Amino acid sequence: MRTERANDGGHAVRRDPKVIVGAAIIRDGRVLACARSAPPEVAGMWEFPGGKVEPGESETEALARECVEELAVRVEIGERVGRDVRMAHGRSVLKVYAARLLHGDQPQALEHSALRWLSAADLDTVTWLPADAPIVAALRPLLTPNPSPSDPVDHEVSGSFGDQDRR
Ligand SMILES: Nc1nc2c([nH]c(=O)n2[C@H]2C[C@H](O)[C@@H](COP(=O)(O)OP(=O)(O)OP(=O)(O)O)O2)c(=O)[nH]1
């Protein structure tokens, strides 16, 4: 996506919106929600871990980096969840991907004030950042209840990941 702007000479120039990626980390039918610690105007509101894609980085690389920086976890990135969400008058765009934890890593709140695993029924119990509303709605059907121990079907984010490194 591109944004039209007029430069000083009156000529239209095109600028790409800044891309912000978020990871909907799903485990056992729950998604990891993270409470922002800053800045003050959004502190205490909930988001998906992630951040800005740096120059030269792919969206997947940015997500993997942010998950290490913010949560000290390694993740496998899956399919997009929901649509692109335009923010800041079109100057940035939020893109969220499904993700799953690798190697038994346990998230730690290195930059957030709290972490919570939310089931579909819990999704509305926290105040999400406003831009996240359409993502949360799209996420709901991906949060399936735990399979019973006798159920041979793997319900974990079915269809969102390849078969590599499945445990
Ligand atoms: N990570 C994340 N950011 C979101 C979400 N929803 C939403 O509106 N945002 C906004 C909040 C911030 O304005 C922006 C992300 O900025 P950030 O400060 O988290 O990104 P960053 O880690 O790369 O920041 P920085 O400290 O390097 O500047 O996107 C979301 O679900 N996850």
The ligand as an SDF file (V2000), in Angstrom:
LIG
                    3D

 32 34  0  0  0  0  0  0  0  0999 V2000
    2.9880   -4.6110   18.6340 N   0  0  0  0  0  0  0  0  0  0  0  0
    1.7660   -4.1510   18.4130 C   0  0  0  0  0  0  0  0  0  0  0  0
    1.5720   -2.8370   18.1310 N   0  0  0  0  0  0  0  0  0  0  0  0
    0.3020   -2.4380   17.9220 C   0  0  0  0  0  0  0  0  0  0  0  0
   -0.7930   -3.3450   17.9770 C   0  0  0  0  0  0  0  0  0  0  0  0
   -1.9230   -2.6460   17.7390 N   0  0  0  0  0  0  0  0  0  0  0  0
   -1.5780   -1.3510   17.5500 C   0  0  0  0  0  0  0  0  0  0  0  0
   -2.3260   -0.4060   17.3290 O   0  0  0  0  0  0  0  0  0  0  0  0
   -0.2040   -1.2360   17.6620 N   0  0  0  0  0  0  0  0  0  0  0  0
    0.5030    0.0270   17.5510 C   0  0  0  0  0  0  0  0  0  0  0  0
    1.0550    0.4910   18.8630 C   0  0  0  0  0  0  0  0  0  0  0  0
    2.2540    1.2910   18.4290 C   0  0  0  0  0  0  0  0  0  0  0  0
    1.8190    2.5820   18.0660 O   0  0  0  0  0  0  0  0  0  0  0  0
    2.7210    0.5760   17.1860 C   0  0  0  0  0  0  0  0  0  0  0  0
    3.8280   -0.4080   17.4700 C   0  0  0  0  0  0  0  0  0  0  0  0
    4.8680    0.2690   18.0110 O   0  0  0  0  0  0  0  0  0  0  0  0
    5.8940   -0.3750   19.0290 P   0  0  0  0  0  0  0  0  0  0  0  0
    6.4190    0.7330   19.8460 O   0  0  0  0  0  0  0  0  0  0  0  0
    5.2660   -1.5340   19.7430 O   0  0  0  0  0  0  0  0  0  0  0  0
    6.9330   -0.9500   18.0010 O   0  0  0  0  0  0  0  0  0  0  0  0
    8.4870   -1.2130   18.2300 P   0  0  0  0  0  0  0  0  0  0  0  0
    8.6270   -2.2690   19.2850 O   0  0  0  0  0  0  0  0  0  0  0  0
    9.0560   -1.5130   16.8940 O   0  0  0  0  0  0  0  0  0  0  0  0
    8.9160    0.2010   18.7630 O   0  0  0  0  0  0  0  0  0  0  0  0
   10.2760    0.9000   19.0910 P   0  0  0  0  0  0  0  0  0  0  0  0
   10.3870    0.7670   20.5670 O   0  0  0  0  0  0  0  0  0  0  0  0
   11.3350    0.2150   18.2980 O   0  0  0  0  0  0  0  0  0  0  0  0
    9.9890    2.3050   18.6420 O   0  0  0  0  0  0  0  0  0  0  0  0
    1.5980   -0.1310   16.6870 O   0  0  0  0  0  0  0  0  0  0  0  0
   -0.5630   -4.7050   18.2740 C   0  0  0  0  0  0  0  0  0  0  0  0
   -1.4560   -5.5620   18.3740 O   0  0  0  0  0  0  0  0  0  0  0  0
    0.7480   -5.0630   18.4750 N   0  0  0  0  0  0  0  0  0  0  0  0
  1  2  1  0
  2  3  2  0
  2 32  1  0
  3  4  1  0
  4  5  2  0
  4  9  1  0
  5  6  1  0
  5 30  1  0
  6  7  1  0
  7  8  2  0
  7  9  1  0
  9 10  1  0
 10 11  1  0
 10 29  1  0
 11 12  1  0
 12 13  1  0
 12 14  1  0
 14 15  1  0
 14 29  1  0
 15 16  1  0
 16 17  1  0
 17 18  2  0
 17 19  1  0
 17 20  1  0
 20 21  1  0
 21 22  2  0
 21 23  1  0
 21 24  1  0
 24 25  1  0
 25 26  2  0
 25 27  1  0
 25 28  1  0
 30 31  2  0
 30 32  1  0
M  END
$$$$
